[in-house]
Amino acid sequence: MALAESHRKAGLQVIRVISGDNELSALDFQKHYRMPVVHLMSSDLAFERKYRATGWPTLLLVDSEGKIVYRCTNLIGRDKKLMRLLRELKDASYTAATTTADGVYYMSSTLQRGGEAENLLQNDRFTSIATGRDGEVYVVFTSLKNENSDIVMRVFDGTLVGKDIPIAATGADEYDGTVLVDSRDRVWVCWTSNAVGDKYQVHLTSLNDTREGRESLIVSESKDDAMHGRMTADDTGDLWITYYQWHNIGENSRDKEVYLRKYSNGRFSKELRISPTDVSPYEDHTDPFVSIMDKQVFVSWSWDFHRPKGYTQDAKEPTIFVRTIDQDFKLGKIFHVSGHNIDAAPTLSDACDNNLWCAWDSLGSSQKERVYRKNLYVRSLNASGTIGKGFPIAEDLVNVCSPCFALDGNKTATLTWSQSKNGKDWTLWKAQYDSQHNRWKDPAMMVPEGDPRFSSCVYDSQGKLWIAYSVRTDKGREVTVKRWD
């Protein structure tokens, strides 16, 4: 980052290419390392196959004509040729104007091509939706306007929408909000923010406390950044909140571990570490999700798995794992849900017919071409482990975005997600579970236009399905909420 800053006026634009299409994980990484650089997603690993055949991180230096003039896999500070080329760039007779947008430096010409030279487009995404017992629908999303990221709530009374409610709208950086309604009809929101101190922490508040002007509660107790808060509520209305924390390895803050806390009667329990303590800290654990069935708490996460001693050998690379926790905070056995692909972004359903469904996106070799492609997998599980085999609901995709379950009691289970076949055009889909025949029905397209992404779904008290998602408009990305009859 020091290199980017020292050479910025000479026209150096730093771009980090990220494998995958989980934008939230990439955003967490960028914020944790305070990286004011452009991030590009390489969902099908095409960039890696072309420029990084060895698998090691590769740095490319590209000139103003788009030609690669140098590449290396060494540490930047030790590469004399690279430093010489950068000095020549810095000493050049021209300068390139730059503009800051959302904390990132861009070439002015880049913003002009995107139509954002004067005003940045808004970027509303990462929706979360819940319903109350009287039919109210609550939608929370991350709203990025005027270079400031806030958490906003939109409330529907069944048909009409009220004014947007700022849940966390300060000068701090606030994003990744989720909402739920507990058994006592209280509305809760958690999100990630650096509003207190210089670290990101997971925050919690109720809609009632927001309306009365009370400050939010800090859930995490991390000495470093904590991110990706997800929550559920048990039958008594107690909240169970999971998240991951960054830990130090040597001089670098690199290790990620999953934690869980209970919030009951205005008090938090002690932090409980869910990810294993008997493996190397290089075994990263991230993107947790939490659900409850039969008084058992289930936490799923993606583990950058290297087959440590004592754990399954029937998995590799990032793998989806699950662990149960009882009401007395006794940890259950860890078991894997996925296997041999690059598996990430798990989500769990509520309890359905004495089991849970887990969905995740999985990157592996295509059955049709010699390329990597995404599949959206689902698998059933209970406290004893997995039930049956995991299977793809959607196959041979370039991108998958935000799988989300909705349950209408024990009657209907629905899974929604966004997908792209070509890496450019997005569509919103759903699939429903046929409990009578114990199978998932073929997927059906819901929204074909507007590049719908970052969806969430829920059934209201009348059995109607509601969906929230972000669509592209002339203003940028805006959140849309619909009742799906």
C-alpha positions as CSV (number, residue, x, y, z in Angstrom):
1,M,0.0,0.0,0.0
2,A,2.9,2.3,0.7
3,L,4.1,1.5,-2.9
4,A,0.7,2.4,-4.3
5,E,0.7,5.8,-2.4
6,S,4.3,6.7,-3.4
7,H,3.7,6.1,-7.1
8,R,0.1,7.2,-7.4
9,K,0.9,10.7,-8.8
10,A,3.1,9.1,-11.5
11,G,0.1,7.1,-12.8
12,L,0.4,3.8,-10.9
13,Q,-3.1,2.2,-10.4
14,V,-3.0,-0.9,-8.1
15,I,-5.5,-3.6,-9.0
16,R,-6.0,-6.7,-6.9
17,V,-7.6,-9.7,-8.7
18,I,-9.6,-12.0,-6.4
19,S,-10.5,-15.6,-7.1
20,G,-14.2,-16.2,-6.7
21,D,-17.3,-14.0,-6.8
22,N,-18.2,-13.7,-3.1
23,E,-18.1,-9.9,-3.0
24,L,-18.8,-9.7,0.8
25,S,-15.8,-11.8,1.6
26,A,-13.6,-9.7,-0.7
27,L,-15.0,-6.6,0.9
28,D,-14.2,-7.9,4.4
29,F,-10.6,-8.6,3.2
30,Q,-10.2,-5.1,1.7
31,K,-11.6,-3.4,4.8
32,H,-9.5,-5.5,7.2
33,Y,-6.2,-4.7,5.5
34,R,-7.3,-1.1,4.8
35,M,-6.5,-1.5,1.1
36,P,-7.3,1.6,-0.9
37,V,-7.0,-0.3,-4.2
38,V,-9.3,-1.6,-6.9
39,H,-10.6,-5.1,-6.5
40,L,-11.6,-7.3,-9.5
41,M,-13.4,-10.6,-9.1
42,S,-12.2,-13.6,-11.2
43,S,-15.0,-16.0,-10.6
44,D,-14.0,-18.8,-13.0
45,L,-10.2,-18.6,-12.3
46,A,-9.5,-17.6,-15.9
47,F,-7.1,-14.9,-14.8
48,E,-5.2,-17.3,-12.6
49,R,-4.9,-20.0,-15.3
50,K,-3.5,-17.4,-17.8
51,Y,-1.2,-15.4,-15.6
52,R,-0.5,-17.5,-12.4
53,A,0.1,-21.1,-13.6
54,T,2.3,-21.9,-10.6
55,G,-0.4,-21.1,-8.1
56,W,1.8,-18.6,-6.3
57,P,0.6,-15.0,-5.9
58,T,1.9,-13.1,-9.0
59,L,2.5,-9.4,-9.5
60,L,2.2,-8.0,-13.0
61,L,3.4,-4.5,-14.1
62,V,1.4,-3.3,-17.1
63,D,2.3,-0.2,-19.1
64,S,-0.1,2.5,-20.4
65,E,-0.7,0.5,-23.6
66,G,-1.8,-2.6,-21.7
67,K,1.4,-4.6,-22.2
68,I,2.9,-6.7,-19.4
69,V,6.4,-5.3,-19.0
70,Y,7.3,-7.3,-15.9
71,R,6.1,-10.1,-13.6
72,C,7.3,-11.6,-10.4
73,T,6.3,-13.8,-7.5
74,N,8.9,-12.4,-5.1
75,L,8.3,-10.0,-2.3
76,I,7.9,-6.5,-3.8
77,G,10.6,-4.9,-1.7
78,R,13.2,-7.4,-2.7
79,D,12.7,-7.2,-6.4
80,K,15.3,-4.8,-7.7
81,K,14.1,-4.8,-11.3
82,L,10.6,-4.0,-10.3
83,M,11.7,-1.2,-8.1
84,R,13.9,0.2,-11.0
85,L,10.9,0.1,-13.4
86,L,8.7,1.9,-10.8
87,R,11.3,4.6,-10.3
88,E,11.4,5.2,-14.0
89,L,7.6,5.5,-14.0
90,K,7.8,7.9,-11.1
91,D,10.4,10.0,-12.9
92,A,8.4,10.2,-16.1
93,S,7.5,13.6,-17.4
94,Y,3.7,13.1,-17.2
95,T,1.3,12.8,-14.3
96,A,-2.1,11.1,-14.2
97,A,-5.0,12.8,-12.3
98,T,-6.6,10.6,-9.7
99,T,-9.9,10.8,-7.8
100,T,-10.9,9.2,-4.5
101,A,-14.2,7.2,-4.6
102,D,-15.3,5.2,-1.5
103,G,-11.7,5.3,-0.2
104,V,-10.1,4.0,-3.4
105,Y,-8.0,6.0,-5.8
106,Y,-9.1,5.8,-9.5
107,M,-7.7,7.3,-12.6
108,S,-10.1,10.2,-13.5
109,S,-10.5,8.7,-16.9
110,T,-11.9,5.5,-15.3
111,L,-14.6,7.3,-13.5
112,Q,-15.4,9.3,-16.6
113,R,-15.9,6.1,-18.6
114,G,-18.3,4.9,-15.9
115,G,-20.3,8.1,-15.8
116,E,-19.2,8.9,-12.3
117,A,-16.8,11.7,-12.8
118,E,-19.2,14.2,-11.2
119,N,-21.3,12.1,-8.8
120,L,-20.8,8.5,-7.7
121,L,-23.5,6.1,-8.3
122,Q,-25.3,4.7,-5.3
123,N,-24.7,1.1,-4.4
124,D,-27.4,-0.6,-2.3
125,R,-26.8,-4.3,-1.7
126,F,-26.6,-7.2,0.8
127,T,-30.3,-7.4,1.7
128,S,-31.8,-9.2,4.6
129,I,-35.5,-9.7,5.2
130,A,-37.8,-10.8,8.1
131,T,-41.5,-10.7,8.9
132,G,-43.5,-10.0,12.1
133,R,-46.5,-11.9,13.3
134,D,-48.9,-9.1,12.2
135,G,-47.7,-9.2,8.6
136,E,-45.0,-6.4,8.8
137,V,-42.0,-7.0,6.5
138,Y,-38.6,-5.6,7.5
139,V,-35.8,-5.2,5.0
140,V,-32.3,-4.2,6.0
141,F,-29.6,-3.4,3.5
142,T,-26.2,-1.7,3.1
143,S,-26.6,1.7,1.4
144,L,-23.5,3.3,-0.1
145,K,-24.2,6.9,-1.1
146,N,-21.9,9.9,-1.2
147,E,-18.9,7.7,-0.3
148,N,-20.5,6.7,3.0
149,S,-21.8,3.2,3.8
150,D,-24.8,2.9,6.2
151,I,-27.3,0.3,7.4
152,V,-30.9,1.2,6.4
153,M,-34.2,-0.5,7.2
154,R,-37.4,-0.4,5.1
155,V,-40.7,-1.4,6.7
156,F,-43.8,-2.7,4.9
157,D,-47.2,-3.0,6.5
158,G,-48.1,-5.8,4.0
159,T,-48.6,-3.5,1.0
160,L,-47.3,0.0,1.7
161,V,-43.7,1.0,2.4
162,G,-42.7,3.6,5.0
163,K,-39.8,5.9,5.0
164,D,-36.3,4.4,5.2
165,I,-35.1,4.2,8.8
166,P,-31.4,4.8,9.4
167,I,-30.2,2.0,11.7
168,A,-26.5,2.8,11.6
169,A,-25.9,6.0,9.6
170,T,-22.9,7.8,11.0
171,G,-19.6,9.0,9.5
172,A,-18.2,5.5,10.3
173,D,-18.1,2.6,7.9
174,E,-21.2,0.4,8.5
175,Y,-22.1,-2.6,6.3
176,D,-23.4,-6.2,6.1
177,G,-26.6,-5.8,8.1
178,T,-29.0,-8.7,8.9
179,V,-32.4,-8.6,10.5
180,L,-34.6,-11.1,12.4
181,V,-37.9,-11.0,14.4
182,D,-37.8,-13.1,17.5
183,S,-40.7,-15.1,19.2
184,R,-41.7,-12.0,21.2
185,D,-42.0,-10.0,17.9
186,R,-39.0,-7.9,18.6
187,V,-37.0,-6.7,15.6
188,W,-33.2,-7.1,15.8
189,V,-30.4,-5.9,13.5
190,C,-26.7,-6.7,13.6
191,W,-24.0,-5.4,11.3
192,T,-20.2,-4.7,11.0
193,S,-18.9,-1.3,11.9
194,N,-15.7,0.6,12.9
195,A,-17.7,3.2,14.7
196,V,-16.0,2.5,18.1
197,G,-12.2,2.6,18.2
198,D,-10.1,1.7,15.1
199,K,-11.3,-1.9,14.7
200,Y,-14.3,-3.4,13.0
201,Q,-16.7,-5.1,15.4
202,V,-20.1,-6.7,15.2
203,H,-22.9,-4.5,16.5
204,L,-26.5,-5.3,17.6
205,T,-29.6,-3.2,18.2
206,S,-33.4,-3.5,18.2
207,L,-35.7,-1.4,16.2
208,N,-37.2,-0.1,19.4
209,D,-33.8,1.0,20.7
210,T,-33.1,2.7,17.4
211,R,-36.4,4.7,17.5
212,E,-35.6,5.7,21.1
213,G,-32.1,6.8,20.3
214,R,-30.1,4.3,22.3
215,E,-26.6,3.3,21.2
216,S,-26.0,-0.1,19.7
217,L,-24.4,-2.9,21.6
218,I,-21.0,-4.4,20.6
219,V,-21.3,-8.1,20.3
220,S,-17.7,-9.1,19.5
221,E,-14.7,-8.8,21.9
222,S,-12.0,-8.9,19.3
223,K,-8.6,-7.3,19.8
224,D,-8.5,-7.2,16.0
225,D,-11.3,-6.9,13.4
226,A,-14.5,-9.0,13.8
227,M,-16.9,-9.4,10.8
228,H,-19.8,-11.3,9.2
229,G,-22.3,-11.3,12.1
230,R,-25.2,-13.7,11.6
231,M,-28.0,-14.4,14.2
232,T,-31.0,-16.6,15.0
233,A,-33.4,-16.7,17.9
234,D,-34.6,-19.6,20.0
235,D,-38.2,-20.2,21.3
236,T,-37.6,-18.0,24.4
237,G,-36.5,-15.0,22.3
238,D,-32.8,-15.3,23.2
239,L,-30.4,-14.4,20.4
240,W,-27.5,-16.5,19.2
241,I,-25.0,-14.5,17.2
242,T,-22.0,-15.9,15.3
243,Y,-19.1,-14.1,13.6
244,Y,-15.4,-14.5,12.8
245,Q,-12.4,-12.7,14.2
246,W,-9.0,-12.0,12.7
247,H,-6.0,-13.2,14.8
248,N,-2.4,-12.5,14.4
249,I,0.1,-14.9,12.9
250,G,3.5,-13.4,13.5
251,E,3.5,-9.8,12.4
252,N,0.5,-10.3,10.1
253,S,-3.2,-10.4,11.0
254,R,-4.2,-13.3,8.9
255,D,-5.9,-16.1,10.9
256,K,-9.7,-16.1,11.1
257,E,-11.7,-18.0,13.7
258,V,-15.4,-18.5,14.3
259,Y,-17.1,-17.5,17.5
260,L,-20.6,-17.6,19.1
261,R,-22.4,-15.5,21.8
262,K,-25.8,-15.7,23.3
263,Y,-27.8,-12.5,24.2
264,S,-30.4,-13.1,26.9
265,N,-32.2,-10.6,29.2
266,G,-29.9,-7.8,28.3
267,R,-26.7,-9.7,28.8
268,F,-24.1,-11.4,26.6
269,S,-22.7,-14.8,27.4
270,K,-18.9,-15.4,27.2
271,E,-17.5,-15.8,23.7
272,L,-17.4,-19.4,22.6
273,R,-15.0,-20.4,20.0
274,I,-16.6,-22.7,17.4
275,S,-13.7,-23.4,15.1
276,P,-11.3,-26.0,16.4
277,T,-8.4,-25.1,18.7
278,D,-6.3,-28.2,17.9
279,V,-5.3,-27.3,14.4
280,S,-2.8,-24.9,12.9
281,P,-3.8,-21.2,12.9
282,Y,-3.2,-21.3,9.1
283,E,-6.5,-23.2,8.9
284,D,-8.8,-20.2,8.2
285,H,-12.4,-20.3,9.2
286,T,-14.9,-17.7,7.8
287,D,-18.4,-16.8,6.7
288,P,-20.3,-18.5,9.5
289,F,-24.1,-19.0,9.6
290,V,-26.3,-20.1,12.5
291,S,-29.6,-21.9,13.0
292,I,-31.5,-23.8,15.7
293,M,-33.3,-27.1,15.8
294,D,-34.6,-29.0,18.9
295,K,-32.7,-26.7,21.2
296,Q,-29.5,-27.5,19.4
297,V,-27.6,-24.5,17.9
298,F,-26.0,-25.2,14.5
299,V,-23.1,-23.1,13.2
300,S,-21.8,-23.7,9.6
301,W,-18.7,-22.1,8.1
302,S,-16.2,-22.4,5.3
303,W,-12.9,-23.9,6.4
304,D,-9.7,-23.5,4.3
305,F,-9.1,-27.2,5.0
306,H,-5.7,-28.8,4.7
307,R,-6.6,-32.2,6.2
308,P,-5.1,-31.8,9.7
309,K,-4.5,-34.9,11.8
310,G,-7.7,-36.2,13.5
311,Y,-10.1,-34.7,10.9
312,T,-11.7,-36.2,7.8
313,Q,-9.5,-36.9,4.8
314,D,-12.6,-36.9,2.6
315,A,-12.4,-33.2,2.0
316,K,-9.8,-30.6,0.8
317,E,-9.5,-26.9,0.0
318,P,-12.2,-24.7,1.4
319,T,-14.9,-27.0,2.7
320,I,-18.2,-26.4,4.5
321,F,-18.2,-27.7,8.1
322,V,-20.9,-27.7,10.8
323,R,-20.8,-27.9,14.6
324,T,-23.6,-28.2,17.1
325,I,-23.8,-26.5,20.5
326,D,-26.3,-27.3,23.2
327,Q,-28.0,-24.8,25.5
328,D,-25.3,-25.3,28.2
329,F,-22.6,-24.3,25.6
330,K,-21.3,-27.9,25.2
331,L,-19.6,-28.2,21.9
332,G,-20.6,-31.1,19.6
333,K,-18.5,-32.9,17.1
334,I,-17.4,-31.1,13.9
335,F,-18.5,-32.7,10.7
336,H,-18.1,-31.7,7.0
337,V,-21.0,-31.1,4.6
338,S,-19.1,-30.5,1.4
339,G,-16.1,-32.3,0.0
340,H,-13.6,-31.8,-2.8
341,N,-14.3,-28.5,-4.5
342,I,-13.8,-24.9,-3.5
343,D,-16.8,-24.4,-1.3
344,A,-17.8,-21.1,0.3
345,A,-20.6,-18.9,1.6
346,P,-22.8,-21.5,3.4
347,T,-26.3,-20.7,4.6
348,L,-28.7,-22.8,6.8
349,S,-32.4,-23.0,6.7
350,D,-34.7,-23.0,9.8
351,A,-35.8,-26.4,11.1
352,C,-37.8,-28.4,8.5
353,D,-39.2,-31.9,9.1
354,N,-36.6,-32.6,11.8
355,N,-33.6,-31.5,9.7
356,L,-31.9,-28.5,8.3
357,W,-30.9,-27.7,4.8
358,C,-27.5,-26.2,4.0
359,A,-26.7,-24.5,0.7
360,W,-23.4,-23.2,-0.6
361,D,-21.6,-22.3,-3.8
362,S,-19.1,-24.7,-5.1
363,L,-16.3,-24.2,-7.7
364,G,-15.1,-27.2,-9.6
365,S,-14.3,-28.6,-13.0
366,S,-17.1,-28.2,-15.5
367,Q,-18.7,-31.4,-16.9
368,K,-19.1,-29.7,-20.3
369,E,-15.8,-27.7,-20.9
370,R,-12.3,-27.7,-19.6
371,V,-12.9,-24.8,-17.3
372,Y,-13.9,-24.1,-13.7
373,R,-17.6,-23.5,-13.1
374,K,-19.9,-22.9,-10.1
375,N,-22.6,-25.2,-8.8
376,L,-25.2,-24.3,-6.1
377,Y,-25.3,-27.3,-3.8
378,V,-27.8,-28.3,-1.1
379,R,-27.6,-31.0,1.5
380,S,-29.7,-32.1,4.5
381,L,-28.3,-32.5,8.0
382,N,-29.2,-32.9,11.7
383,A,-27.3,-33.1,15.0
384,S,-25.9,-36.5,14.1
385,G,-24.4,-35.4,10.7
386,T,-25.3,-35.1,7.1
387,I,-28.4,-36.9,5.6
388,G,-27.9,-38.3,2.1
389,K,-25.6,-36.7,-0.4
390,G,-25.2,-33.1,-1.4
391,F,-26.5,-32.4,-4.9
392,P,-26.5,-29.4,-7.2
393,I,-29.7,-27.4,-7.7
394,A,-28.1,-25.1,-10.3
395,E,-25.1,-26.2,-12.4
396,D,-22.4,-25.1,-14.7
397,L,-22.6,-21.4,-13.8
398,V,-19.9,-18.6,-13.9
399,N,-21.4,-16.9,-10.9
400,V,-23.6,-17.7,-7.9
401,C,-24.8,-15.0,-5.4
402,S,-26.5,-15.0,-2.0
403,P,-28.5,-18.3,-1.6
404,C,-31.2,-17.8,1.0
405,F,-33.8,-20.2,2.5
406,A,-37.4,-19.3,3.4
407,L,-39.8,-21.7,5.2
408,D,-43.6,-21.5,5.4
409,G,-43.9,-23.6,8.6
410,N,-43.4,-27.3,7.6
411,K,-45.3,-26.8,4.4
412,T,-43.0,-25.2,1.9
413,A,-39.2,-24.7,1.7
414,T,-37.9,-22.2,-0.9
415,L,-34.4,-21.4,-1.9
416,T,-33.6,-18.2,-3.9
417,W,-30.3,-17.1,-5.4
418,S,-28.8,-15.0,-8.3
419,Q,-26.8,-16.6,-11.0
420,S,-24.9,-15.8,-14.2
421,K,-24.2,-18.2,-17.1
422,N,-21.8,-15.8,-18.8
423,G,-20.3,-13.7,-16.0
424,K,-22.1,-10.6,-17.1
425,D,-25.9,-11.0,-17.1
426,W,-27.5,-11.9,-13.8
427,T,-31.0,-13.4,-13.2
428,L,-32.8,-14.3,-9.9
429,W,-34.0,-17.9,-9.4
430,K,-35.9,-20.0,-6.9
431,A,-36.4,-23.7,-6.2
432,Q,-39.0,-25.3,-3.9
433,Y,-38.7,-28.5,-1.9
434,D,-41.4,-31.1,-2.5
435,S,-41.8,-32.8,0.9
436,Q,-44.2,-35.3,-0.4
437,H,-41.7,-36.8,-2.9
438,N,-38.6,-35.7,-0.8
439,R,-37.0,-33.8,-3.6
440,W,-36.2,-30.3,-4.8
441,K,-38.2,-29.2,-7.8
442,D,-36.5,-27.9,-10.9
443,P,-35.4,-24.2,-10.6
444,A,-37.6,-21.4,-12.0
445,M,-36.5,-17.9,-13.0
446,M,-38.1,-15.1,-11.0
447,V,-36.5,-11.9,-12.2
448,P,-34.8,-11.9,-15.7
449,E,-33.7,-8.2,-15.9
450,G,-31.8,-5.5,-14.1
451,D,-28.9,-7.8,-13.0
452,P,-30.7,-8.8,-9.7
453,R,-28.3,-9.7,-7.0
454,F,-27.8,-9.9,-3.2
455,S,-31.3,-11.4,-2.6
456,S,-33.1,-12.6,0.5
457,C,-36.5,-14.2,1.0
458,V,-39.1,-14.9,3.7
459,Y,-42.7,-16.1,4.1
460,D,-45.1,-13.9,6.0
461,S,-47.8,-14.9,8.4
462,Q,-50.3,-15.4,5.5
463,G,-47.9,-17.8,3.7
464,K,-46.9,-15.3,1.0
465,L,-43.3,-15.2,-0.2
466,W,-41.4,-11.9,-0.1
467,I,-38.1,-11.3,-1.8
468,A,-35.7,-8.4,-1.5
469,Y,-32.8,-7.9,-4.0
470,S,-30.6,-5.2,-5.6
471,V,-31.1,-4.1,-9.2
472,R,-29.1,-1.9,-11.5
473,T,-30.8,1.4,-12.4
474,D,-29.6,4.8,-13.8
475,K,-28.9,5.9,-10.3
476,G,-26.8,2.8,-9.6
477,R,-27.9,-0.2,-7.5
478,E,-31.2,0.1,-5.7
479,V,-33.1,-2.3,-3.5
480,T,-36.4,-3.7,-4.7
481,V,-38.9,-5.6,-2.5
482,K,-41.7,-7.7,-3.9
483,R,-44.4,-10.1,-2.6
484,W,-44.4,-13.1,-4.9
485,D,-47.9,-14.4,-5.4
